[in-house]
């Protein structure tokens, strides 16, 4: 490789390093904000889900339309990914978890709700019916968006359009650990509720020793169990979806920050190796020229 080509390659790697470092800094700022939102919302999500866990012992909840278990013929699949790439294996992990959750089922029985461009492209290319595709560009998504999606899914389940609702997202554990997760939202079950609450509880810290909510023998619900549960359960489904979105946002920016840091380190390393190669090649060229000059002088002298 000529000296000019090596020099151009070094310049390209240094420019790449500047871009990735800038993206790393931006992702770090967004990561802190989204992590704060996700962690701050965990207490509310945990309390809301534990309300439903306490109600799980009542016969009214078991008879509710959103808790009815029936043979699964049609499935609604909610997949939460990002609109952008450069986040390592984050999106591919979520898409693999979603694909594994519906493995072996006919495509015509699956209705996909894609929250994020990556999910929309993935399932559209494979011939699935994408009922709704929602952009996932904003970090400050209002809860009303998930409430609307929850109402649509709940109405579809009650009407028999769907027999099951599954959600796939990235569960945020730490800056360096995001776990692709697929969970069943509907029909509601005690096991599913405990799984969601278990994901919310951190491994360490003051909330790590939270006890499981125990269902009492009975509840007296006013004005009526049908009225209260009709409002409460769709609301709790919306809380679950919104919490999954917050976890996915925190995971996205954390994964992108780590990916950009790795890219910055790698580009710097490659630039260093190319600089060494440039110096060696230049030194060899100088040595060769000096050798030619000395040989020519000796030839003239002789």
PAKOL-587997 format. One record per residue: x, y, z of N, C-alpha, C in turn; residue in one letter. Coordinates in steps of 0.05 Angstrom, whole numbers, padded with zeros to 5 digits, always signed. Layout:
<sites>
XYZXYZXYZA
...
</sites>
This chain:
<sites>
+00017-00024+00000+00000+00000+00000+00018+00025+00000X
+00012+00044-00018+00027+00068-00020+00024+00086+00005X
+00043+00104+00010+00042+00121+00033+00017+00139+00032X
+00010+00148+00008-00014+00165+00006-00039+00150+00014X
-00041+00125+00005-00065+00109+00012-00066+00104+00042X
-00043+00099+00055-00043+00095+00084-00051+00120+00098X
-00041+00142+00089-00048+00168+00101-00078+00174+00099X
-00089+00168+00076-00118+00172+00072-00134+00154+00090X
-00125+00129+00093-00139+00111+00111-00138+00120+00140X
-00115+00131+00148-00113+00141+00176-00132+00164+00180X
-00134+00182+00160-00153+00205+00162-00181+00196+00164X
-00188+00175+00148-00216+00164+00149-00222+00152+00176X
-00203+00138+00188-00208+00126+00214-00211+00147+00236X
-00195+00168+00234-00197+00190+00254-00223+00205+00251X
-00233+00208+00227-00259+00221+00223-00281+00203+00234X
-00279+00177+00230-00298+00159+00241-00298+00160+00271X
-00274+00162+00283-00272+00164+00312-00286+00189+00323X
-00284+00211+00309-00297+00235+00318-00328+00232+00317X
-00338+00219+00296-00367+00215+00294-00377+00196+00316X
-00363+00174+00319-00373+00155+00340-00370+00166+00368X
-00350+00182+00373-00348+00194+00400-00370+00214+00405X
-00378+00229+00384-00400+00248+00386-00426+00233+00391X
-00430+00211+00376-00454+00195+00380-00454+00181+00408X
-00431+00173+00417-00429+00162+00444-00437+00182+00465X
-00428+00207+00462-00435+00228+00482-00465+00234+00482X
-00477+00235+00458-00505+00240+00456-00521+00217+00469X
-00513+00193+00463-00527+00169+00474-00524+00168+00504X
-00501+00177+00514-00497+00177+00543-00516+00195+00557X
-00521+00219+00546-00540+00238+00557-00568+00227+00556X
-00576+00216+00533-00602+00205+00530-00606+00180+00548X
-00584+00165+00551-00586+00141+00568-00592+00149+00597X
-00579+00169+00607-00584+00177+00635-00613+00186+00639X
-00624+00200+00619-00652+00210+00621-00671+00186+00620X
-00667+00168+00601-00686+00146+00598-00683+00126+00621X
-00659+00123+00631-00656+00105+00655-00671+00117+00679X
-00669+00143+00683-00684+00155+00705-00714+00152+00701X
-00723+00155+00677-00752+00151+00672-00761+00122+00677X
-00744+00103+00668-00751+00075+00672-00751+00068+00701X
-00730+00076+00715-00727+00069+00743-00748+00083+00760X
-00755+00108+00753-00775+00123+00768-00803+00111+00764X
-00807+00100+00740-00833+00088+00734-00837+00060+00745X
-00815+00047+00755-00817+00020+00764-00835+00018+00789X
-00833+00037+00807-00849+00036+00832-00878+00037+00825X
-00886+00054+00806-00914+00056+00799-00924+00031+00785X
-00907+00021+00766-00914-00003+00751-00917-00027+00770X
-00898-00029+00789-00899-00051+00808-00924-00050+00825X
-00931-00026+00835-00954-00023+00852-00980-00029+00836X
-00981-00020+00811-01005-00025+00795-01008-00055+00789X
-00986-00068+00783-00988-00097+00777-00994-00113+00802X
-00985-00104+00825-00990-00118+00850-01020-00115+00858X
-01032-00093+00850-01061-00090+00854-01076-00113+00840X
-01068-00118+00816-01080-00140+00801-01073-00167+00813X
-01049-00169+00823-01041-00194+00836-01058-00200+00861X
-01064-00179+00876-01081-00182+00899-01110-00190+00892X
-01118-00179+00869-01145-00185+00860-01147-00213+00847X
-01124-00226+00843-01125-00252+00829-01139-00273+00845X
-01143-00269+00871-01157-00289+00887-01187-00287+00886X
-01197-00267+00873-01226-00263+00872-01238-00277+00848X
-01262-00287+00851-01276-00300+00829-01284-00281+00807X
-01288-00255+00815-01296-00235+00795-01275-00231+00774X
-01250-00231+00782-01228-00228+00763-01226-00252+00745X
-01229-00276+00756-01227-00300+00740-01249-00302+00719X
-01272-00290+00726-01294-00290+00706-01293-00267+00686X
-01274-00249+00691-01272-00225+00673-01264-00234+00645X
-01274-00219+00625-01269-00226+00597-01240-00226+00590X
-01224-00208+00602-01196-00206+00596-01179-00227+00610X
-01191-00243+00628-01177-00264+00642-01185-00292+00632X
-01203-00292+00612-01213-00318+00602-01193-00332+00584X
-01186-00356+00591-01167-00372+00575-01183-00389+00556X
-01175-00389+00530-01189-00404+00510-01169-00415+00490X
-01175-00435+00474-01156-00445+00454-01146-00423+00436X
-01120-00422+00432-01108-00401+00416-01109-00407+00386X
-01124-00390+00372-01125-00391+00343-01112-00367+00330X
-01117-00344+00341-01106-00319+00331-01090-00305+00353X
-01068-00293+00346-01050-00280+00365-01043-00252+00356X
-01044-00233+00376-01034-00206+00371-01006-00204+00383X
-00987-00196+00367-00959-00195+00375-00950-00165+00375X
-00944-00155+00399-00934-00128+00402-00903-00129+00404X
-00889-00117+00386-00860-00117+00385-00849-00089+00388X
-00833-00084+00408-00822-00057+00414-00793-00057+00407X
-00785-00043+00385-00757-00040+00377-00752-00010+00373X
-00728-00004+00363-00722+00024+00357-00726+00030+00328X
-00726+00055+00321-00727+00063+00293-00700+00064+00280X
-00679+00066+00296-00652+00069+00286-00635+00045+00294X
-00614+00041+00280-00595+00019+00286-00572+00029+00303X
-00548+00018+00298-00524+00025+00312-00527+00020+00342X
-00542-00001+00350-00546-00007+00378-00538-00035+00384X
-00518-00045+00370-00508-00072+00375-00530-00093+00368X
-00532-00113+00385-00551-00135+00379-00578-00130+00393X
-00584-00106+00401-00609-00100+00416-00634-00108+00400X
-00637-00097+00377-00661-00102+00361-00663-00130+00351X
-00640-00142+00343-00640-00169+00333-00648-00188+00356X
-00640-00182+00381-00647-00199+00403-00677-00199+00408X
-00689-00175+00407-00718-00173+00411-00734-00187+00389X
-00724-00183+00364-00738-00196+00341-00736-00227+00343X
-00713-00237+00352-00710-00266+00355-00729-00276+00377X
-00731-00261+00399-00749-00269+00421-00778-00269+00411X
-00786-00248+00395-00813-00247+00384-00818-00270+00365X
-00799-00276+00347-00802-00299+00329-00804-00325+00343X
-00789-00328+00365-00790-00353+00380-00817-00357+00394X
-00829-00334+00402-00855-00335+00416-00877-00345+00398X
-00875-00341+00372-00896-00349+00354-00887-00372+00335X
-00865-00384+00342-00854-00406+00325-00874-00429+00322X
-00877-00438+00298-00895-00460+00292-00923-00453+00287X
-00930-00427+00290-00958-00419+00285-00960-00408+00256X
-00983-00413+00243-00987-00402+00216-00986-00372+00215X
-00975-00361+00194-00972-00332+00192-00999-00318+00191X
-01019-00330+00179-01045-00317+00177-01059-00314+00204X
-01049-00328+00224-01061-00326+00251-01048-00305+00268X
-01027-00292+00258-01012-00272+00273-01018-00244+00263X
-01025-00226+00282-01028-00198+00276-01007-00183+00291X
-00990-00168+00277-00967-00155+00289-00973-00125+00293X
-00967-00116+00317-00967-00088+00324-00938-00080+00328X
-00926-00066+00308-00898-00060+00308-00894-00032+00319X
-00881-00031+00342-00874-00004+00354-00845+00000+00349X
-00838+00012+00326-00811+00016+00318-00807+00006+00289X
-00791+00020+00274-00787+00014+00246-00774-00013+00241X
-00755-00020+00259-00741-00046+00256-00761-00069+00257X
-00780-00068+00275-00800-00090+00277-00817-00090+00253X
-00825-00067+00243-00843-00065+00220-00829-00077+00196X
-00803-00070+00191-00789-00081+00168-00785-00111+00170X
-00778-00120+00194-00772-00149+00198-00797-00166+00192X
-00820-00159+00203-00843-00176+00199-00857-00171+00172X
-00854-00147+00161-00865-00142+00134-00850-00158+00113X
-00824-00160+00115-00808-00175+00096-00815-00205+00096X
-00823-00214+00119-00829-00243+00122-00858-00250+00117X
-00874-00231+00108-00901-00237+00100-00922-00237+00122X
-00915-00226+00145-00935-00224+00167-00953-00200+00163X
-00977-00202+00174-00996-00180+00173-00990-00160+00195X
-00978-00137+00187-00972-00116+00206-00997-00098+00208X
-01012-00101+00229-01037-00086+00232-01032-00056+00236X
-01012-00050+00253-01006-00022+00259-00976-00019+00262X
-00964+00001+00250-00936+00007+00253-00934+00035+00264X
-00921+00037+00287-00918+00063+00302-00889+00071+00303X
-00883+00096+00297-00856+00106+00299-00846+00107+00328X
-00821+00101+00331-00809+00102+00358-00785+00120+00358X
-00790+00145+00352-00768+00165+00351-00766+00182+00376X
-00788+00188+00388-00788+00205+00412-00781+00190+00437X
-00766+00204+00455-00760+00192+00481-00782+00198+00502X
-00796+00220+00498-00817+00228+00516-00845+00220+00506X
-00849+00194+00503-00875+00184+00492-00896+00187+00514X
-00919+00200+00508-00940+00204+00528-00954+00177+00534X
-00962+00173+00559-00975+00147+00566-01001+00143+00550X
-01013+00165+00540-01038+00162+00525-01035+00144+00500X
-01010+00144+00489-01006+00127+00465-01009+00098+00472X
-00998+00090+00494-01000+00062+00503-01028+00056+00513X
-01042+00076+00524-01069+00072+00533-01087+00066+00508X
-01082+00080+00487-01098+00075+00462-01092+00047+00451X
-01067+00039+00451-01059+00013+00442-01071-00009+00460X
-01071-00004+00486-01083-00023+00505-01113-00026+00500X
-01127-00004+00496-01155-00005+00490-01161-00022+00465X
-01145-00018+00445-01149-00032+00419-01144-00062+00423X
-01123-00069+00438-01117-00097+00443-01138-00110+00460X
-01147-00096+00481-01167-00107+00499-01193-00111+00485X
-01201-00092+00468-01226-00095+00452-01224-00118+00433X
-01201-00122+00420-01198-00145+00402-01198-00171+00417X
-01188-00172+00441-01188-00197+00456-01217-00204+00466X
-01231-00184+00475-01259-00188+00485-01277-00197+00462X
-01273-00185+00438-01290-00191+00416-01283-00218+00403X
-01261-00231+00411-01253-00256+00400-01236-00254+00376X
-01228-00230+00368-01210-00226+00346-01182-00238+00352X
-01174-00235+00377-01149-00247+00386-01155-00266+00410X
-01141-00288+00411-01143-00306+00434-01120-00303+00453X
-01100-00288+00445-01076-00284+00461-01062-00259+00452X
-01050-00244+00471-01034-00221+00464-01006-00225+00477X
-00985-00223+00460-00958-00227+00469-00942-00202+00463X
-00925-00193+00482-00909-00170+00478-00879-00178+00480X
-00863-00167+00461-00834-00172+00461-00820-00146+00463X
-00801-00144+00481-00786-00119+00486-00759-00125+00498X
-00743-00105+00503-00717-00108+00516-00719-00099+00545X
-00714-00118+00563-00715-00112+00591-00689-00101+00601X
-00689-00077+00612-00665-00063+00621-00656-00074+00648X
-00632-00085+00649-00620-00094+00674-00598-00075+00684X
-00581-00067+00666-00559-00048+00672-00549-00036+00645X
-00530-00019+00648-00519-00006+00624-00508-00026+00604X
-00497-00048+00615-00484-00068+00598-00500-00093+00595X
-00524-00094+00605-00541-00118+00603-00570-00111+00597X
-00579-00119+00574-00607-00116+00566-00616-00143+00556X
-00638-00152+00567-00648-00180+00562-00672-00179+00544X
-00671-00191+00520-00695-00193+00503-00716-00211+00517X
-00740-00201+00519-00761-00214+00534-00787-00215+00518X
-00801-00237+00520-00828-00240+00508-00847-00249+00530X
-00869-00235+00534-00888-00241+00556-00916-00240+00545X
-00933-00257+00557-00962-00257+00550-00976-00236+00566X
-00989-00217+00552-01005-00196+00565-01033-00205+00571X
-01046-00217+00551-01073-00226+00553-01075-00255+00543X
-01091-00272+00556-01107-00267+00580-01089-00262+00605X
-01099-00247+00623-01084-00241+00648-01082-00266+00665X
-01059-00270+00677-01054-00293+00694-01036-00284+00717X
-01038-00299+00739-01021-00293+00762-00992-00297+00756X
-00986-00318+00740-00958-00324+00733-00946-00301+00716X
-00962-00291+00697-00952-00269+00681-00948-00244+00697X
-00965-00238+00716-00962-00215+00733-00937-00217+00750X
-00933-00241+00761-00909-00244+00778-00883-00242+00761X
-00885-00251+00736-00861-00248+00718-00855-00219+00713X
-00875-00203+00707-00871-00174+00702-00860-00160+00727X
-00872-00166+00750-00862-00154+00775-00834-00163+00781X
-00828-00188+00775-00801-00198+00780-00780-00184+00762X
-00788-00177+00738-00770-00162+00720-00765-00134+00731X
-00785-00122+00743-00782-00095+00753-00764-00093+00777X
-00766-00113+00795-00750-00112+00820-00720-00115+00813X
-00704-00096+00822-00675-00097+00816-00661-00119+00833X
-00637-00126+00824-00622-00147+00838-00612-00137+00864X
-00603-00111+00864-00592-00099+00888-00606-00073+00894X
-00603-00063+00918-00615-00037+00925-00638-00040+00945X
-00651-00017+00951-00671-00018+00972-00697-00031+00963X
-00701-00034+00937-00726-00047+00927-00721-00076+00921X
-00697-00087+00926-00692-00114+00919-00705-00135+00937X
-00714-00127+00960-00726-00146+00979-00756-00142+00981X
-00769-00134+00959-00798-00130+00959-00812-00157+00960X
-00831-00160+00978-00845-00185+00981-00867-00187+00960X
-00874-00212+00953-00895-00217+00934-00922-00209+00946X
-00939-00198+00929-00966-00190+00939-00982-00216+00943X
-00995-00218+00966-01011-00241+00972-01040-00235+00968X
-01054-00252+00954-01082-00247+00948-01099-00254+00973X
-01116-00237+00983-01133-00243+01005-01155-00262+00998X
-01170-00272+01018-01191-00291+01012-01213-00279+00996X
-01220-00254+01001-01242-00241+00986-01238-00211+00987X
-01252-00198+00967-01252-00169+00966-01281-00160+00963X
-01288-00138+00976-01314-00125+00971-01309-00101+00953X
-01319-00102+00929-01313-00082+00909-01337-00064+00905X
-01334-00038+00907-01356-00019+00903-01348+00000+00880X
-01367+00009+00863-01395+00003+00864-01403-00025+00856X
-01386-00037+00837-01390-00065+00830-01364-00075+00818X
-01360-00101+00821-01335-00112+00811-01333-00109+00781X
-01355-00112+00767-01355-00109+00737-01347-00081+00729X
-01357-00061+00743-01350-00033+00736-01321-00027+00741X
-01312-00035+00765-01284-00029+00773-01264-00043+00756X
-01268-00069+00752-01250-00085+00736-01250-00077+00707X
-01273-00068+00697-01275-00059+00669-01257-00035+00663X
-01253-00019+00684-01235+00005+00681-01207-00003+00689X
-01204-00018+00710-01178-00024+00721-01160-00041+00703X
-01171-00063+00693-01155-00082+00678-01143-00070+00652X
-01159-00057+00635-01146-00044+00612-01126-00023+00620X
-01130-00010+00642-01111+00010+00652-01085-00004+00660X
-01087-00026+00673-01063-00041+00681-01048-00053+00657X
-01063-00061+00637-01050-00070+00612-01034-00047+00599X
-01046-00023+00600-01032+00001+00589-01007+00007+00605X
-01009+00004+00632-00985+00008+00649-00963-00012+00642X
-00971-00036+00638-00951-00057+00630-00937-00049+00604X
-00953-00041+00584-00942-00034+00558-00924-00009+00560X
-00933+00010+00576-00917+00035+00579-00890+00029+00593X
-00892+00011+00613-00867+00004+00627-00848-00011+00608X
-00859-00028+00591-00842-00042+00572-00828-00022+00553X
-00843-00001+00545-00832+00019+00527-00809+00034+00541X
-00813+00041+00567-00792+00055+00582-00767+00038+00584X
-00771+00012+00590-00749-00006+00592-00734-00008+00565X
-00749-00009+00543-00737-00011+00517-00721+00014+00510X
-00732+00037+00517-00717+00062+00512-00691+00063+00527X
-00691+00056+00553-00667+00055+00568-00647+00035+00557X
-00657+00012+00548-00640-00008+00536-00627+00002+00510X
-00644+00016+00494-00634+00025+00468-00611+00044+00470X
-00614+00065+00487-00592+00085+00490-00568+00073+00504X
-00572+00055+00522-00549+00042+00535-00534+00025+00515X
-00548+00009+00499-00535-00008+00480-00521+00009+00458X
-00533+00031+00450-00521+00048+00430-00496+00062+00441X
-00497+00070+00466-00473+00083+00478-00450+00063+00479X
-00455+00038+00487-00434+00018+00489-00424+00011+00461X
-00442+00009+00442-00434+00003+00414-00416+00025+00402X
-00423+00050+00408-00408+00073+00397-00381+00075+00411X
-00380+00068+00437-00354+00068+00451-00336+00046+00440X
-00347+00023+00435-00331+00001+00422-00321+00009+00395X
-00339+00023+00380-00331+00032+00353-00309+00053+00355X
-00311+00071+00374-00290+00092+00378-00264+00079+00385X
-00264+00061+00404-00240+00047+00412-00227+00032+00388X
-00244+00019+00373-00234+00003+00350-00222+00021+00329X
-00235+00043+00322-00225+00061+00302-00199+00074+00310X
-00197+00080+00337-00172+00091+00347-00149+00070+00345X
-00156+00045+00351-00136+00024+00350-00127+00019+00321X
-00146+00020+00302-00138+00016+00274-00121+00039+00264X
-00128+00064+00272-00112+00087+00265-00084+00085+00276X
-00082+00075+00300-00055+00071+00312-00039+00051+00296X
-00051+00029+00289-00037+00008+00273-00029+00019+00246X
-00047+00034+00233-00040+00046+00207-00018+00066+00209X
-00017+00081+00231+00004+00100+00235+00031+00086+00238X
+00032+00064+00252+00056+00048+00254+00064+00037+00227X
+00045+00028+00212+00051+00018+00185+00061+00040+00167X
+00049+00064+00170+00058+00087+00154+00087+00094+00160X
+00093+00095+00186+00121+00102+00194+00141+00081+00185X
+00133+00055+00186+00151+00034+00177+00156+00036+00147X
+00134+00041+00132+00136+00043+00103+00152+00067+00095X
+00148+00090+00109+00164+00114+00103+00193+00110+00110X
+00198+00097+00132+00226+00091+00140+00240+00073+00119X
+00225+00053+00110+00236+00035+00090+00243+00050+00064X
+00224+00069+00056+00228+00085+00032+00253+00103+00035X
+00256+00115+00059+00279+00133+00063+00305+00117+00063X
+00304+00093+00075+00328+00076+00076+00336+00068+00047X
+00315+00061+00032+00321+00052+00004+00333+00075-00012X
+00322+00100-00008+00332+00123-00023+00361+00129-00015X
+00366+00128+00011+00394+00133+00021+00413+00112+00009X
+00404+00087+00009+00420+00065-00002+00426+00070-00032X
+00406+00079-00046+00410+00085-00075+00430+00108-00079X
+00428+00128-00062+00446+00151-00065+00475+00143-00059X
+00478+00127-00038+00505+00118-00030+00517+00101-00052X
+00500+00082-00063+00509+00065-00084+00517+00081-00109X
+00501+00101-00116+00508+00118-00139+00533+00133-00135X
+00537+00144-00111+00562+00159-00105+00586+00141-00107X
+00584+00116-00096+00607+00098-00098+00612+00090-00127X
+00591+00087-00143+00595+00080-00171+00609+00103-00186X
+00602+00128-00180+00616+00151-00193+00645+00153-00184X
+00649+00148-00159+00676+00150-00148+00695+00128-00160X
+00684+00105-00165+00700+00083-00177+00704+00087-00207X
</sites>
